[in-house]
Amino acid sequence: MMQNASAPTNNTPIRPKFSTRQLAVIGVMTAVTCVLAPFSLPIGPVPISLTNLAIYFSLYALGAKLGCVSYVIYLLIGFIGVPVFSGFTSGPGKLLGPTGGYLIGFLPMALIAGLLIDKFISRRVICLLGMVAGTIVAYAFGTIWLAYQAGMDWKAALMAGVIPFIPGDLGKMLLAMIAGPQIRRQLVRADLFGN
């Protein structure tokens, strides 16, 4: 059968979703998360970890969209069995276990905080408020899942998974708020930042 000569052809080259530069920076920030997140201090059912600090820095280094991509890659690396979760753990059991809600909750945290950081990068207080708002959402995800999985009431879940972490998490946010804009400026200057 002859092809219609007047049929339109699409010779537009397919453009990759991410540039090589973006992929390189995503890879670096995913590696940073994989290195920092396993180090944890067990203080109960929920350990103190550096996962959220790595995410905050990723948001400054990559922006909201690429920061979320970096975190999803980190989750997938842990899900398939590489011990990158807190306490050098991994696998589906970790994501579905009592602390899995916090790991999942870090994704909306990254989105909320990242959008405000992108929009108000020069207004540090708003960036801090974005991190606080995102962290509250992550706390909610984690508390609901911890209460369900561990058979705790809300008060016990808050005491185990939120209250002890507030001072440290505020410290991590302040550190990211102070150092983050400088990191982004350096990446922009080196032409390594771009959504």
Legacy VTK file of the C-alpha trace (Angstrom):
# vtk DataFile Version 3.0
C-alpha trace
ASCII
DATASET POLYDATA
POINTS 195 float
0.000 0.000 0.000
1.375 3.428 -0.950
1.897 5.959 1.763
0.125 9.256 1.296
2.773 11.723 0.133
0.958 14.614 1.765
0.944 12.968 5.211
2.872 15.129 7.661
6.152 13.832 8.949
7.595 14.767 12.277
11.332 15.259 11.980
11.581 17.216 15.211
14.456 15.784 17.222
13.514 14.248 20.519
14.959 16.345 23.313
15.952 14.632 26.530
13.994 15.600 29.645
17.203 16.517 31.482
20.457 17.959 30.221
23.755 16.229 30.911
24.573 19.017 33.359
21.303 18.477 35.244
21.815 14.714 35.354
25.310 15.213 36.765
24.112 17.513 39.566
21.143 15.217 40.324
23.607 12.326 40.580
25.878 14.237 42.933
23.032 15.293 45.236
21.553 11.783 45.216
24.988 10.478 46.219
25.187 13.071 49.014
21.806 11.883 50.315
22.911 8.248 50.080
26.030 9.060 52.119
24.394 11.242 54.799
21.048 9.476 55.310
22.305 6.136 56.707
24.048 7.817 59.622
21.492 7.905 62.398
21.117 8.025 66.137
18.501 5.580 67.449
16.461 7.251 70.191
13.349 5.097 69.907
11.285 3.704 67.049
12.240 6.710 64.897
15.982 7.502 64.657
17.554 10.919 64.244
18.999 11.020 60.739
20.497 13.493 58.302
18.069 12.637 55.492
16.081 15.845 55.735
19.261 17.960 55.887
20.433 16.344 52.646
17.033 17.098 51.099
17.124 20.754 52.169
20.552 21.152 50.554
19.328 19.337 47.430
16.503 21.842 47.100
18.943 24.736 47.156
21.376 22.977 44.817
18.801 21.641 42.352
15.523 23.511 42.778
12.160 21.944 43.572
11.700 19.768 40.496
15.172 18.286 40.287
15.425 18.064 44.084
12.315 15.879 44.110
13.759 13.767 41.276
16.950 13.304 43.295
14.983 12.182 46.352
12.844 9.734 44.345
16.049 8.192 42.944
17.352 7.874 46.511
14.131 6.099 47.552
14.400 3.714 44.598
18.031 2.932 45.438
17.006 2.050 48.992
13.914 0.171 47.831
15.926 -2.214 45.635
18.190 -3.146 48.524
21.124 -0.740 48.707
21.513 0.144 52.435
21.023 3.909 52.176
18.157 4.383 54.634
18.773 5.316 58.274
20.867 2.790 60.145
22.172 1.407 56.830
18.869 -0.370 56.141
17.038 -0.882 52.864
14.256 -2.686 51.077
10.468 -2.525 50.786
10.135 -3.545 54.446
11.728 -0.251 55.500
9.344 1.809 53.385
6.340 -0.153 54.633
7.587 -0.382 58.229
6.826 1.990 61.118
9.177 4.746 59.930
8.255 4.483 56.242
5.755 7.315 56.525
8.581 9.740 57.225
10.518 8.553 54.173
7.425 9.006 51.985
6.520 12.257 53.733
9.869 13.758 52.776
8.672 13.874 49.154
5.817 16.381 49.714
8.156 18.164 52.129
10.658 18.583 49.304
7.964 19.810 46.933
6.498 22.378 49.333
9.843 23.663 50.606
11.393 23.576 47.136
8.650 25.647 45.521
9.019 28.377 48.139
12.819 28.264 48.006
12.700 28.615 44.202
10.255 31.518 44.323
11.803 33.377 47.271
15.479 32.362 47.194
16.646 35.791 48.353
14.123 35.959 51.228
15.578 33.612 53.792
12.731 33.801 56.282
10.214 32.681 53.650
12.557 29.855 52.648
12.737 28.833 56.309
8.940 28.948 56.575
8.738 26.752 53.463
10.997 24.183 55.101
8.928 24.372 58.310
5.649 23.911 56.394
7.057 21.002 54.385
8.448 19.378 57.514
5.059 19.621 59.236
3.563 17.701 56.298
6.336 15.075 56.581
5.666 14.834 60.337
1.957 14.282 59.601
2.665 11.480 57.106
5.130 9.861 59.473
2.950 10.161 62.580
-0.122 8.716 60.898
1.854 5.766 59.523
3.776 5.181 62.769
0.549 5.176 64.806
-1.035 2.709 62.377
1.968 0.383 62.024
3.048 0.362 65.669
-0.468 0.383 67.146
0.195 3.646 68.999
-2.248 6.386 69.869
-1.626 9.847 68.399
0.041 11.226 71.498
2.496 8.318 71.716
3.276 8.575 67.990
3.910 12.331 68.300
6.162 11.765 71.308
8.088 9.025 69.471
8.345 10.570 66.015
7.949 14.338 66.210
8.528 16.119 69.528
12.138 14.956 70.117
13.076 15.927 66.552
11.823 19.516 66.465
14.963 21.239 67.867
17.359 19.285 65.642
15.215 19.743 62.562
14.990 23.492 63.183
18.785 23.539 63.442
19.082 21.703 60.109
16.688 24.187 58.499
18.652 27.156 59.833
21.887 25.632 58.512
20.301 25.087 55.087
18.804 28.603 55.121
22.243 30.126 55.800
24.401 27.958 53.527
21.852 27.082 50.827
21.749 30.421 48.971
25.551 30.448 48.799
25.536 26.927 47.355
23.010 27.984 44.717
24.982 31.130 43.830
28.117 29.053 43.278
26.241 26.556 41.108
24.650 29.359 39.067
28.062 30.982 38.620
29.489 27.638 37.435
26.478 27.206 35.094
25.487 24.019 36.958
22.098 25.191 38.190
19.047 25.110 36.006
15.604 23.597 36.058
LINES 1 196
195 0 1 2 3 4 5 6 7 8 9 10 11 12 13 14 15 16 17 18 19 20 21 22 23 24 25 26 27 28 29 30 31 32 33 34 35 36 37 38 39 40 41 42 43 44 45 46 47 48 49 50 51 52 53 54 55 56 57 58 59 60 61 62 63 64 65 66 67 68 69 70 71 72 73 74 75 76 77 78 79 80 81 82 83 84 85 86 87 88 89 90 91 92 93 94 95 96 97 98 99 100 101 102 103 104 105 106 107 108 109 110 111 112 113 114 115 116 117 118 119 120 121 122 123 124 125 126 127 128 129 130 131 132 133 134 135 136 137 138 139 140 141 142 143 144 145 146 147 148 149 150 151 152 153 154 155 156 157 158 159 160 161 162 163 164 165 166 167 168 169 170 171 172 173 174 175 176 177 178 179 180 181 182 183 184 185 186 187 188 189 190 191 192 193 194
